[in-house]
Amino acid sequence: MYFQKFTLYLAAIVLSSFASNAQEKSTGIGGAAYQEKYQHVIRKAKGEIKIDGDLSDLAWQGLEVSKNFASHWPQDNVPIKRDTEVRMTFDDKFLYVAAVCHDTNSHIIQTLKRDGDYWSSDAFGLILDPINERTNGFFFGVSVANAQFEDLLAFQTEEMTGSWDNKWYSQTKVYPTYWTVEMAIPFKTLRYDPSKTKWGVNFGRNDLKNNQYSTWTFIPVNFNGYDLGYTAALNWETPPPAVKGNASIVPYITGGTSHDHVAGTPTKGTFNGGLDAKISVTPSLNLDLTVNPDFSQVEVDRQVTNLTRFNIFFPERRTFFLENADLFGNYGIPPFRPFFSRAIGLDRNAQPLPILAGARLSGNLDKNWRVGLMSMQTAAKGEDPAQNFTAFSFNRKVLKRSLVKGYVLNRQGFMTENERLQNPMGEYGRNQGLEFNYSNTKGDLNVWTGYHWSQKPTVTNDNTAKQFGAGYFGRTVSFFVDYFGIGSNYYADMGFINRLENPTYIVDRFGKIQSDTTIRLGFHQVYSETQFNIRPKDSKVNNHAFGAENFFVWNPNGTLNEYTLGLTYDVQFQNASSFGLRFDHNDVRALFPFSFTDSDHALPSSRYVFNQVNATYSSDYRKKFYFTAAVRAGGFYNGTLQQYSLEMTYRAQPWGNFSMNFEQNDIKLPTLYGSDRLLLVSPRVEINFSTQLFWTTFLQFNTQRNNFNVNSRLQWRYKPMSDFFLVYTDNYYTDPLFRNKSRAIVFKLNYWLTL
């Protein structure tokens, strides 16, 4: 009966979605209608252009100008304070963009670091969709201080991360009443069909002094300012040039010393090398190769305090896995990701395993098909055998902005016969899945559904996962409901699944811990979220947001496992500060003993009902000193929890950022189960000597993980996309205090060579 109701609900949502699609054609909202209203004609340059921020070059004269930007955030129904003017042209090698950003000569610059926080500085951005199908594209941004930021876009992109890197050029120049931007983007950097003379394009502008983000085409405030569904038409007067011989190789060398006090190994030196390569197979399909990759320059994970009974998700930071990551990683729903690239080349403790080589083919076959194929080979290390990880994914565009998606994953372990007998489940892991994601052209109505399988030796049943969800994301009201169910025998060797594996303890009849273990148990969950927004005009408040969240988890036998009700209120002020208030009601029926303290007695499997209240205030981040303070208090299973957190930042514009994050959790349980104070202290210093030389140092003191980490990284971008890194890392125990675990200092030098 339960699943029959969901089937009927799915049918109703799908029918209403197609009705909405028919209605939007008549209203002309988004998509092709925008490209009839907003058009920019691009002509070939008549003369040379020098990228220096000076727009007096003859080539910029007489070109079409796009201006009269629309306010987008935090309010989309008020006039913008300062306009922006944009020109575009091209030659045989570069796409050129010039912008005049009307302003004063006083600006907000958070950082000079490449791929820093684009949104927190005065900046200009370009959105490009060469395929013009509103499914994927490019973003190029530059701050008033010429700090560059680039990323790949997909219609499902929730947040830009700056994870994609490629070669392009820019320069800015500041005048008393405006500042200018010049961009030169090599056609070799882009993926496009030279026969296509109509691209999607949009421009964005950060004007932080007025707390406004504006875009050339009007984008409703409930959508991202880089949403590909609201692009204008970029009409090429003559076709863009065809790119030939588009390939780059990036060799590297690395070396250093390290010492592991825990293992008791002596200090050892290392010297190594490898290379990456990028080869354009077709104008829109790219092949990435890596041989003996090294990620020593990547920052360590930023630690958090875990107050749940399950593992937590840490994002991928390694550059090779980040480009086109959505092709492989955007399957499933939290807490289920069948593909998660951190499963490749990292063990369960996030320690590196040697990767011998890898290849990734990804991009567009045509306007409807997008594909990805990746294979990585790791070497044996300790108890971890050599393994091959292969992933294939496809996206097929249907209707206006909808996708049919599918994937096949295979992890193959190279094991001896004896190893297979001792660990038959480790020989291989295979996964397949198929999903349908519907979005109307406007983008405010979404429906998603999927079915997933896994295969393991000796596993024959209870090995599937199912998902379904639907939502409306309007300007005033937004809501969605999401169902997910997974069997106890579903395995994702190349993925991440929260709460399927239950860490627990074996206890005696008095509840005293004898040993720890893990129990696999499938579950069904339903999550829903509703939000109502009030956006007043001519007020000190930009938005009042009232929300409600419901989270249900059922055991395989249909009994309730957990229920949470969350009520929220958030207010955004015109001065860029904000305040949030949250109330949570929790009802947990724990099936297995668990613990949060060092007590030798585990909390019993029982029902726990408790409430919590959380308040958060964030000050105006545009000021040189700003902070976020939060307090959380209430019940915690059969005890209490008090949490205090403070994040403070001082900006020495434009060269320095000095921050301190502090979090304290006081857990008080009945005497038998112990109490604890968990501290997480993490100061961070970022020094920007220029837009090419950066030094970042941060410390992390985490009593929950009994670890004090020091990480210091110097990066010198001596040529475009060519870097020298010097990284020092040190780890200590917090108890006993400052007893050293390990220490290392390494350098890495790479060079980007375009062929």
N, C-alpha and C positions, 0 to 999 in steps of 0.2 A: 504493500500500500504506500509506503514512504517513497519508494522510487517511482511508482506510478504517478504520484502527485508532482514529483519533480519533472517527469516527462511531459505532463500536461502544462506545467508552468513554462518549460522550455518552448513548447509549441506556441503558447500564447505570446511569449516574448519575441520569438522569431517572426511571427505574423505581424506583430505591432511594429517591429523594426523595419520590415519591408514596406509597411504602410507609411511609416515615417520617411523612408527613402523616397517614396513616390511624392510625398508632400513637399520635401525639400527641393525637388526638381521644379515645383511650381513656385516656391518662394524665392529660389535663386540665391540661397545662402551658401557661401563657401565654394570651393572647387572651381569649375569652369566659369561660373558667374563672376567670381573675383577677377579672373584673367580677362574677362571682357571689360571690366571696369578699370582695372589697374594694368597698364602696359608700359614697358620701357624698351625703347628701340636702341640697340647697340650697333655702333658702326666701327669700322676699322680705323685705327689711329692714323692721323695725317702728320707724321713726324715722330721723333723719339721722345720717350718719357723717362725722366730721371727720378728715381724714387727717393725724394728728399723732403716730402711734405709741402713743397712749394708748388702750387697749382698754376703757376704762370706759364708753364710749357704750352706751346702752340697747340699741341695735340688735345689739350683739354678744352679749347675754345670751340664754341658752336655746337657742343654736344647736348643731347637731351638731358634735362634735369628733373629728377624725382624729388618732390618736396611735399609740404603740407602733411607732415606725419600725424598719426592719430595716437592719442593716449591709450596705453594698454594697462599698466599696473602702477599703483594699486587701485586706480579707478579708471574705467574706460569711457566715462561719460562727462569728462571735464576737458577744457582746452589745454593743450600743452603750453608750457611757459616759453620754451625755446625750440625753434624748428631746426631741421637738418636738410641739407641739399646733397644729392648724390648724382655722380656721373659715372658712366662705364664706357670702356673702349677695349680694343685688343689689337695685338699684332700676331705674328706667326708663332710666338713662343709663350706669350703671357696674356692673361685676362687682367685688365687694370680696373681698379675702383678708386674713386676719389670722393671724399665727403667733406663738407663744410659744416661743422657743428657749432651753431651760434651759442655763445656762452660768455662768461666773464673770464678774466685771466686767473681766477682762483679755482682750484680743482681738488677733487678727492681722489687720492691715489693710495690704494691699500698695499700694493706690492709692485715690484718691478719684475717679479719672477714669471717666467713663461709657464703657461697653463695653470696660473694661480686662480683665485676666485674672480671670474670675469664679472660677476654681478655686483661686486662691492667697490668698483672704481668707475669713474667717468669713462665711458667707452663707446665704441661703434662696432656693430656686427653685421656681417653679410650672411644670408641664408641662400643656398643654391640647391636646386633640384634639377640636375641636367636631364634626368629621365622624364621629368614632368609628370609623374604619376602619383605624387604626394605620398609615397611610401618610404623613401630614403633619400638622403642628400648630405650636404656639407655645411658646416658653420665655420666662419673665419671672423675672429674678433680681435680688436686691438684697443688698449686703453690709451688715455691721453698721453701717457708716458711711453707709449709704444711697446708695452708688454703684450706679447702675442698669445692667442688662445685659439685652438682649433679642435673640431670634433666631428664625428659622424652622426647623422641624424636618422632616425626611423620614426614612423608615425606612432610607434609605441614608446618613444623616448620620454621618460619621466623627468630625467635630470641629466644635464650635460656634465661630463666628468673631465673633459680635456684629455681623454685616454688615447686618442688618435694623434699621431705626430706625422708631419710631412713638411717638405721644404716649400716655403713661400717667403715673400719679402714685404716689408712695410716701413713706413716712417710717418711721424706726426710732427706738427709744428704749431706752436701756441702764439696767438695774436691777442691784442687787448680785448676784442669783442667776439672772438671765435677761435676755434682750433681746427686743424685740418688733418686728414688721413689720406695717405696714398698706399694702395695695396697692389702688388704684382704677384699673381698666382700662376705658376707655370701650368700650362695645359697638361703636362705630364703628371701633375699632382692630382688632377681630376680624372674621373671615370665617366665617359660620355660617348655618345654616338655622333660622329661629325656630320651625319646627314640630317640630324634633328635640329631644326632652327627655331624651336620654341622651348625654352627652359622655364622652370619655376624660379622666382627670385623674391626676396624680401630684404629689408634693412631694419636694424634695430638700434636704438640709442639709449644709453644710460645717462640720465641727467640727475645725479644724486643730490645735488644741492636743493633741487626742487622735489626730490623723492618721486621721480617719474621715470618710467621706462616707456618709450614710444616706439611705434613701428610704422612703416610706410603704409601698408594695408591695415585696415582696422581688424584687430584680433580681439574677440571678447575676453574679458578678464578671467573667465573660467578655463581658458586654454593657455598653454605655454606660449611665450612670446616668439618662439621659433617653430610653431606648429606648421607643418608642411601643407596642411589643408587650406591655408589662407595666403598662399603665395600669389604674387603677380606674374604676368607673362613677360619673360625676357625674350624679345623678338630679335633674332639675328638678321641684319640687313643682308649680309653674306654669310654662308655657313662657317662655323668655327673650323679652324685648321685641324686636319688629321694629325695625330701624334704617331710618330714612328720610332721604333727602337727605345721604348720606354722601359728602362731597367735601372736598378740601383743595387749596389752591394755595399754592405757596412761591415768591414772587418773590425775586430777588436782584439786587444791584448789586456790581460789582467794579471795582477800579482799582489802579494802581500804576505803577512804572517798571522798566525792564529795560535791560541793556546786554550785547551779544554781542561780546566782544573777538575771537573766532575769525573771525566774519564781518566784523568791522570796521565794524559799523553803529553809529551814534551812539545815545546814551541816548534812549529814547523813553518817553512816558507813554501809558497806556491807561485807558479808562473804558468799561465795558460793563454789560450787564444781560440778564436772561432770567428764565425761570420754569419750575418744575415743577408738576405737578398730579397728584392722586390722586383717582379717581372710582370709586365702587362701582357697577358695572353691575348686579350681582345681589348678594345677601348674601355670596356666596363667590367672586365674580369681580371682579377689580379692573383698572382701566385707568390706566396711568401715562403721562403726557405730559411731554415736556421740549422747551423751545424755547431754542436757543442755550445749551446747558449749559456750565458752567464747573467744572473740577475742580482749580483752583489750590490749594485748601486740603488736598488729599490728600497724605499723606507720600510722598516719593520712595521708589523701591525700595530695599530693604536689600540691599546688595551682598554677593556671595559669591565665593569663589575657585573657578574652574572648572578641574578637573583631568581633564575628559573630553575626547573628541574632537568633542563635539557641543554644540549650544545647550542652555541650561538654562531651566527653567520658572520664571517669576516670577508670583506670584498677582495677581489683579485687586484693585484698591483703590478704584476709582471707584464711588460709592454707587449710581448709577442702575442699574448692571449687577449689583448684588449681590442684590437682592430676588428671590426665586424663581430664583436662579441655577442650582439643581440641575435645574430643568425643561429648561434648554438645555445645561448644561455636563456633566451626568453621563452622557455617552455615551462609549463606548470604554473603554479601559484605558490606564494609563500604559505607554508614552510616547505614546499616541494619543488626542487629543481633537479630534473633528471640529468642535466649536464651542468657541471660546475667545474671550471678549469683548474681550480686549486687542487682537485683530485689528481692532477697530472704533475709529477715532479715534486710533490710535497708529501711527506708522511702525515700520520694523524696528529703529530705534534708540530706541524708546520715547518719541519726541518727539511732542507732541500735534498732531493734524490737526483742523481746525475741524469740529465737528459742528453742523449747522444745526438739526436737530430730530429727535425720535424718539418712538415710541409703543410701549407694551408692554401687552398684554392677557394676564392670567395668573390662574389660580385653578382652582377646582373647578366643573365643570358639574353634577355630582351625586356620589353616594358612590363611583362607580366611575371617572369620567372627570375628568382634570386636564389642562388645556391651556395653551399659551403661544404667543403670536404677537408678534413684535417686528420693528420696522422702524426703521432709523436712516439718516439722510441726511447725508453729509459733503460739504464744499466742496473745491474744488481748492486745492492748495498746492504750489508749485514743480513738481516732476515728477510729483506724485501727482494724478491726475484726481479730479473729483467722483465719488462712489460711493454706491450704495445697498446696505445690508446688511439682508436680511430673513430671519427665522428662524421656523419653525413647529415646535412639538413637542407630542406628546400622550403621556399616561400612562394606560393602561387597567388597572385593578386586576382581577386574576383570582385564583381560589382564595382563600386567606386573606390572604396578604401578598405576593403575586407581581404582577409588572407586565409588560405588553407595552408597549413604548415605540417611538416612531418620530419622525423629524424630517425636515424639508426645509429646506435652506439655499440662499440665492442671493445672490451678490455681483455687482452689475452696475456696471461702470465706464462713465462717460459720456465717451467718447473721440471725437476727431476721426477722420476717415477716415485721415489720415496717421499718427496715433498707433496706430490699429488695425493698419495695415500694418507698422509698426515693432515692435509688441508685441501680436501677436494673442492670446497667452495671457492678457493682462491685461484683455481685454474682459469676461469673466465667469468665475465659478467657481460650480458648483452641486454640492450634496451631498445625498444621501438615505441613510437608514439605518433599520434595524428591529432591535430587541433584545428578548430575553425574559430577565427576571430572576426566578428562582424563589427563594423563601424559605419555609421551613416556619414555622408559627406561633410556635414557640419561638425561631426566628431563628438556630439554630446550623448549619443546613444550607442552603447557597446553591449555585445553578447559574445560570450566565449565558452567553448566546450572542448573537451579533449579526453582521449583514452590512451592508456599507456600500459606496456607489457614489459616484463623483465624475465630473463632466463638465467638459471644457474644450474650447475650439476646437481642432480637428485631433486630439484624443485619442480613440481608438476602442478601445483594449485595455489590459490590465494596469492597470486603474483601479479595482480593488475592494480592500476590506479585510475580513478575517474574524477573529472572536474566539470563544473558548470557554473557559470555566473552571468549576471546581467546588471547593467547599471545605466542610470541617466545622470549626466554631469552638466547641469544647467548653471546659469549665472546666479540664480537665487537659491535654488534647491538642487542638491545632488544626493544620490543614494545608489547603493549597489548591494547585491547579495551574492554570496559565493559559496558553493558547495565543493568539498573535496573528500574523497574516500580512497583508502589505500589498504591493501592486504598485508598480512603479517609477513608473507614471503616475497614481498617486492623488495628487490635490491637495486641500488643505484651506485655501482662502483665508480662511476664518473660523475656523480651528482652529490646533492646535499638534501637530506630529509630530516627535518626536526621532529622530535617526539615519537618517531617509529621505534628507536632504540631507547629503552628506559633504563638509565643508570640506577642501580638499586643495591641493597645490602642483604646478605644472608645474616639473620640475627637468631639468637637463642630465644627461649621462651620468656626471658626478661627484657627483650628488646636490645640486648647488647650486641654490637657489631662483631661478627666473626670474619667476614670477608665481603668483598664487593663483587658485583657481576652486572651483566646487562641482559635485559629481557626484551625481545622484539614482540610488539603487539600492534596490529593494524588499528585504524580508527576512521571515523567519519567526523567531519567538522563542517559547520556552517558559520560564516562570518558575514555580518551586515553592518553597513555604516550609512548614516544619514546626516546631512548638514544643511542648515538653513542660514543664508547670509543676508544681512541688512547693510547696505552700502549708502550711508547718508551723504548728501551733498552739503558743501559749505559748513563743514563741521570739523572738529578737532580729531574725529575718528574716521578712518577710511572704511573699516569693515567690522561688523559684529558677526561672529560665527557661532551658532549653536549646534551641537552635534550629539549623536547617540550611536553607540557601538554595541553590538551583541556578538558574543563568541560562544558557540556550543561545540563540545566534543563528545562523541559517543563511542563506547567500546564496540568491538565486533558483535557482541551479543545484544546490542541495542540499549544497554544501560548507560545512563549519563556518566560521563567521566569528569567533565569540567564545564562550568558556565561563568562567563564574565559579562557584566553590564557596565559600560562606561558612558558617563555623561560629561560633555565638555563645553566650555565657553572660552572663546578666544577673541581678543580685540586688538586691531592694528590701528595705531595712532598716526596722524599725519606727520609727526616728527620722527617717524621710522622706528619708534619703540613699540613694544607689544606686551600683552599680559594674557596669561592663560590659566584656567582653573579646570581641574578634572576630578571627578568622583568615580571610583571603581567599586563595584560589588562583586566579590569572588566566591564561588561555590566549587570546591575541589573535592573529588572523591578519589583520593590516591589509592592505587591498586598495590603499590609496592613501597617498602620502607625507603626513606630518603633522609638527607641531612644537609644542613648549611653551616654547621659549626664543627669544631674539633672534638665534640663530645663522642664518647665511645658508645652512645646510645642513639639509634636512628629514630626519627619520627615514624610512628606506626602508619600502616595503611589504614586510612580512616577518612571521614568526611570533615572538611575544614571550611568554615564560612567566615569571611572577614571582609572589612571595608577599608578603603584607603582614600585619602585626599591629597592632591598634588597642586601646587601653585608655582607659576613660573613668570618671571619678569625679565625682559630683555630691553636694555637701554638703546639709545640711538647709535647704531653702528657707524654712522657717518662721522662721528666725533673721534678725536684722537684717542680718547679713553672710553671704552664701552665694556659692558659686562652682561652676563646672564646669571641670575640667581634663582634657585629652585628649592622648594621644601616639599617633602613627601612624608606622610605620617599615617599611621593606622595599624590595623591588624596585619599579622603575617603568620598564616596557618594557625597554630595554637599559641602564638605569642604576639609580639609587636615589632614594628619597624619604624625607625626614624631615619630619613635620608636628607642630607644637606649637600648641595652642590653649588659651586661658584666658578664661572669662567670669566676671566678678566683679560683684556687686551689693551696694550698701549701701542699706538702707531706713531713712529718717528718718520713722518712722511718725507720722501717716498722710500727711504732706504731701509727701514727697520720695523719689525713687528715683534713685540714681547708679550707673551701670554702665559697665564697660569690657570690650569684647570685643577679643581679640588672637588673630591666627592667622598663623603663619609656615610657609611651605612651602619647603624646600630641595630643589631638583631638581638632581641631578648625573648628567649623561649623559657618554658618551665625548666626548673633547675636540672632535671634529669637530662634534658636535651641541650643544655648549654646556651651560651650567649656569645656574641662576637662583635667586634668593631672592624669593619672592612674599610681600608683607606686606599684611595687612588689619587695620587698627586702627579701631575704631569706638566711641568713648565716647558716652554718652547721659545726659542730665539731664532728669528729669521733675519739675516743681514743680506741686503741686495746691494752689491757694489756697483752694479750696472744692470742692463737688461740681458747681459751675457754671463755674469758672474754672481753666484748665489752661495750662501753658506747657511745651513739650517742645522740647529742642534736641539734635541729634545730629550727629556728625561721622563721615565715612567716608573713610579714607585707604587707597586700593587701588592698589598698584603694578601689578597685572596689567592694570587698565583705565586706568592712568596718570591717575587722577582723585582729587582730594580735594574732597569735598562737605561743605558746611555747610548744614544745614536747621534753621530755628528757627520754631516755630509757636505762636501764642497763640490760644486758643479761649475765648470767653465765651458760655455758653449763658444769654442774658439772659431768655428765656422758654422753656417746653417746646418742643423741636424748632426753636427759633429761635436762630441763632448769629451771632457776629461772629468772623471769623478775620483774623489778621495774620501773614503768612508771609514770611520772609526766606530766600533760598537763594543760595548762592555756590559756584562750581566753579573748581578750580585744577588745573593739571598737577602730578603728582608728580615729573616729570622733563621740563623743568627745574622745580625745586622752587618751588611757590607762584606760578607764572605764571598769571594769572587767565584763565579761559575765558569765564565769563559770570556775571552777577549780576542779581538781581531782588528787589523787595519789592512785595508785593501785599496788598490787603485784600479780604475778601468779607463781605457782610452779607446774610443771608436772613431771611425771616419766614414762619412757618407760620400760615396762616389757614384755619380750619375753617369750612366753609359749612353 
